[in-house]
Amino acid sequence: MSRLNIAPTKSSQLVLKRSLRMASEGFTLLEQKREILVMELMRLLDRVKQVQAELAVRRQKAYSTLRQALAHNGYHHLRNIAGGIHYDHQIKAGVRVTAGVKIPTIAIRQGQFHSQFGFASTDSLVDQTMVDFLDLLETAGKLAELETSVWLLARELKKTQRRVNALEQIFIPNYKDTLRYIAEALESKELDSFFTMKMVKKKLTKAKEEPTPEPAETPEQTGQTTTTP
């Protein structure tokens, strides 16, 4: 700890007390924000694990179906079919605020599923491949939203933790140390003034108690005459 380079005056003491009060209030608010961020991060991390597991299952299922479709229909034939398929996927981005942090939200609205190819030259594996990959796309959007939210909240938590540490370990102790120094300096000045005033009062009292010396009598007052030679 080190005190601030401030003159030990009453006005400085008032300013520092006000700054210390504001710093303490800010410290309390930042601690509350940190707790909210930690709880939200823990909740999102659990959700990320669930969605990651769900994504792994859907990805495995989608590619497994794709491999079967390739085996039954052939690579070139399946590629020609895929080239003629078109879906309007709408991605809607929004923002939600958590503990003062703007977090993006992603909503993927898929086009209504319908076959866009003839049934004579394909089998059910082609339809199932489309369904599985559409489900995979939706899950990927959820995971992207969650991972972005976790990254933003973790960054804000790190900044908040640095501010909390700065207030707790630097600013507030410095303010308190400086206020203690100012209080001691002002008390010392008051004691010096008190003893000075006491000494002055004592001298004044002593001066009043001492008898005033009477003036010397002149020859006229004693009745004596002076003669000149």
Secondary structure as a PSIPRED ss2 file (coil, helix, strand):
# PSIPRED VFORMAT (PSIPRED V4.0)

   1 M C   1.000  0.000  0.000
   2 S C   1.000  0.000  0.000
   3 R C   1.000  0.000  0.000
   4 L C   1.000  0.000  0.000
   5 N C   1.000  0.000  0.000
   6 I C   1.000  0.000  0.000
   7 A C   1.000  0.000  0.000
   8 P C   1.000  0.000  0.000
   9 T C   1.000  0.000  0.000
  10 K H   0.000  1.000  0.000
  11 S H   0.000  1.000  0.000
  12 S H   0.000  1.000  0.000
  13 Q H   0.000  1.000  0.000
  14 L H   0.000  1.000  0.000
  15 V H   0.000  1.000  0.000
  16 L H   0.000  1.000  0.000
  17 K H   0.000  1.000  0.000
  18 R H   0.000  1.000  0.000
  19 S H   0.000  1.000  0.000
  20 L H   0.000  1.000  0.000
  21 R H   0.000  1.000  0.000
  22 M H   0.000  1.000  0.000
  23 A H   0.000  1.000  0.000
  24 S H   0.000  1.000  0.000
  25 E H   0.000  1.000  0.000
  26 G H   0.000  1.000  0.000
  27 F H   0.000  1.000  0.000
  28 T H   0.000  1.000  0.000
  29 L H   0.000  1.000  0.000
  30 L H   0.000  1.000  0.000
  31 E H   0.000  1.000  0.000
  32 Q H   0.000  1.000  0.000
  33 K H   0.000  1.000  0.000
  34 R H   0.000  1.000  0.000
  35 E H   0.000  1.000  0.000
  36 I H   0.000  1.000  0.000
  37 L H   0.000  1.000  0.000
  38 V H   0.000  1.000  0.000
  39 M H   0.000  1.000  0.000
  40 E H   0.000  1.000  0.000
  41 L H   0.000  1.000  0.000
  42 M H   0.000  1.000  0.000
  43 R H   0.000  1.000  0.000
  44 L H   0.000  1.000  0.000
  45 L H   0.000  1.000  0.000
  46 D H   0.000  1.000  0.000
  47 R H   0.000  1.000  0.000
  48 V H   0.000  1.000  0.000
  49 K H   0.000  1.000  0.000
  50 Q H   0.000  1.000  0.000
  51 V H   0.000  1.000  0.000
  52 Q H   0.000  1.000  0.000
  53 A H   0.000  1.000  0.000
  54 E H   0.000  1.000  0.000
  55 L H   0.000  1.000  0.000
  56 A H   0.000  1.000  0.000
  57 V H   0.000  1.000  0.000
  58 R H   0.000  1.000  0.000
  59 R H   0.000  1.000  0.000
  60 Q H   0.000  1.000  0.000
  61 K H   0.000  1.000  0.000
  62 A H   0.000  1.000  0.000
  63 Y H   0.000  1.000  0.000
  64 S H   0.000  1.000  0.000
  65 T H   0.000  1.000  0.000
  66 L H   0.000  1.000  0.000
  67 R H   0.000  1.000  0.000
  68 Q H   0.000  1.000  0.000
  69 A H   0.000  1.000  0.000
  70 L H   0.000  1.000  0.000
  71 A H   0.000  1.000  0.000
  72 H H   0.000  1.000  0.000
  73 N H   0.000  1.000  0.000
  74 G C   1.000  0.000  0.000
  75 Y H   0.000  1.000  0.000
  76 H H   0.000  1.000  0.000
  77 H H   0.000  1.000  0.000
  78 L H   0.000  1.000  0.000
  79 R H   0.000  1.000  0.000
  80 N H   0.000  1.000  0.000
  81 I H   0.000  1.000  0.000
  82 A H   0.000  1.000  0.000
  83 G H   0.000  1.000  0.000
  84 G C   1.000  0.000  0.000
  85 I C   1.000  0.000  0.000
  86 H C   1.000  0.000  0.000
  87 Y C   1.000  0.000  0.000
  88 D C   1.000  0.000  0.000
  89 H C   1.000  0.000  0.000
  90 Q E   0.000  0.000  1.000
  91 I E   0.000  0.000  1.000
  92 K E   0.000  0.000  1.000
  93 A E   0.000  0.000  1.000
  94 G E   0.000  0.000  1.000
  95 V E   0.000  0.000  1.000
  96 R E   0.000  0.000  1.000
  97 V E   0.000  0.000  1.000
  98 T E   0.000  0.000  1.000
  99 A C   1.000  0.000  0.000
 100 G C   1.000  0.000  0.000
 101 V E   0.000  0.000  1.000
 102 K E   0.000  0.000  1.000
 103 I E   0.000  0.000  1.000
 104 P E   0.000  0.000  1.000
 105 T E   0.000  0.000  1.000
 106 I E   0.000  0.000  1.000
 107 A E   0.000  0.000  1.000
 108 I E   0.000  0.000  1.000
 109 R E   0.000  0.000  1.000
 110 Q C   1.000  0.000  0.000
 111 G C   1.000  0.000  0.000
 112 Q C   1.000  0.000  0.000
 113 F C   1.000  0.000  0.000
 114 H C   1.000  0.000  0.000
 115 S C   1.000  0.000  0.000
 116 Q C   1.000  0.000  0.000
 117 F C   1.000  0.000  0.000
 118 G C   1.000  0.000  0.000
 119 F C   1.000  0.000  0.000
 120 A C   1.000  0.000  0.000
 121 S C   1.000  0.000  0.000
 122 T C   1.000  0.000  0.000
 123 D C   1.000  0.000  0.000
 124 S H   0.000  1.000  0.000
 125 L H   0.000  1.000  0.000
 126 V H   0.000  1.000  0.000
 127 D H   0.000  1.000  0.000
 128 Q H   0.000  1.000  0.000
 129 T H   0.000  1.000  0.000
 130 M H   0.000  1.000  0.000
 131 V H   0.000  1.000  0.000
 132 D H   0.000  1.000  0.000
 133 F H   0.000  1.000  0.000
 134 L H   0.000  1.000  0.000
 135 D H   0.000  1.000  0.000
 136 L H   0.000  1.000  0.000
 137 L H   0.000  1.000  0.000
 138 E H   0.000  1.000  0.000
 139 T H   0.000  1.000  0.000
 140 A H   0.000  1.000  0.000
 141 G H   0.000  1.000  0.000
 142 K H   0.000  1.000  0.000
 143 L H   0.000  1.000  0.000
 144 A H   0.000  1.000  0.000
 145 E H   0.000  1.000  0.000
 146 L H   0.000  1.000  0.000
 147 E H   0.000  1.000  0.000
 148 T H   0.000  1.000  0.000
 149 S H   0.000  1.000  0.000
 150 V H   0.000  1.000  0.000
 151 W H   0.000  1.000  0.000
 152 L H   0.000  1.000  0.000
 153 L H   0.000  1.000  0.000
 154 A H   0.000  1.000  0.000
 155 R H   0.000  1.000  0.000
 156 E H   0.000  1.000  0.000
 157 L H   0.000  1.000  0.000
 158 K H   0.000  1.000  0.000
 159 K H   0.000  1.000  0.000
 160 T H   0.000  1.000  0.000
 161 Q H   0.000  1.000  0.000
 162 R H   0.000  1.000  0.000
 163 R H   0.000  1.000  0.000
 164 V H   0.000  1.000  0.000
 165 N H   0.000  1.000  0.000
 166 A H   0.000  1.000  0.000
 167 L H   0.000  1.000  0.000
 168 E H   0.000  1.000  0.000
 169 Q H   0.000  1.000  0.000
 170 I H   0.000  1.000  0.000
 171 F H   0.000  1.000  0.000
 172 I H   0.000  1.000  0.000
 173 P H   0.000  1.000  0.000
 174 N H   0.000  1.000  0.000
 175 Y H   0.000  1.000  0.000
 176 K H   0.000  1.000  0.000
 177 D H   0.000  1.000  0.000
 178 T H   0.000  1.000  0.000
 179 L H   0.000  1.000  0.000
 180 R H   0.000  1.000  0.000
 181 Y H   0.000  1.000  0.000
 182 I H   0.000  1.000  0.000
 183 A H   0.000  1.000  0.000
 184 E H   0.000  1.000  0.000
 185 A H   0.000  1.000  0.000
 186 L H   0.000  1.000  0.000
 187 E H   0.000  1.000  0.000
 188 S H   0.000  1.000  0.000
 189 K H   0.000  1.000  0.000
 190 E H   0.000  1.000  0.000
 191 L H   0.000  1.000  0.000
 192 D H   0.000  1.000  0.000
 193 S H   0.000  1.000  0.000
 194 F H   0.000  1.000  0.000
 195 F H   0.000  1.000  0.000
 196 T H   0.000  1.000  0.000
 197 M H   0.000  1.000  0.000
 198 K H   0.000  1.000  0.000
 199 M H   0.000  1.000  0.000
 200 V H   0.000  1.000  0.000
 201 K H   0.000  1.000  0.000
 202 K H   0.000  1.000  0.000
 203 K H   0.000  1.000  0.000
 204 L H   0.000  1.000  0.000
 205 T H   0.000  1.000  0.000
 206 K H   0.000  1.000  0.000
 207 A H   0.000  1.000  0.000
 208 K H   0.000  1.000  0.000
 209 E H   0.000  1.000  0.000
 210 E C   1.000  0.000  0.000
 211 P C   1.000  0.000  0.000
 212 T C   1.000  0.000  0.000
 213 P C   1.000  0.000  0.000
 214 E C   1.000  0.000  0.000
 215 P C   1.000  0.000  0.000
 216 A C   1.000  0.000  0.000
 217 E C   1.000  0.000  0.000
 218 T C   1.000  0.000  0.000
 219 P H   0.000  1.000  0.000
 220 E H   0.000  1.000  0.000
 221 Q H   0.000  1.000  0.000
 222 T H   0.000  1.000  0.000
 223 G C   1.000  0.000  0.000
 224 Q C   1.000  0.000  0.000
 225 T C   1.000  0.000  0.000
 226 T C   1.000  0.000  0.000
 227 T C   1.000  0.000  0.000
 228 T C   1.000  0.000  0.000
 229 P C   1.000  0.000  0.000
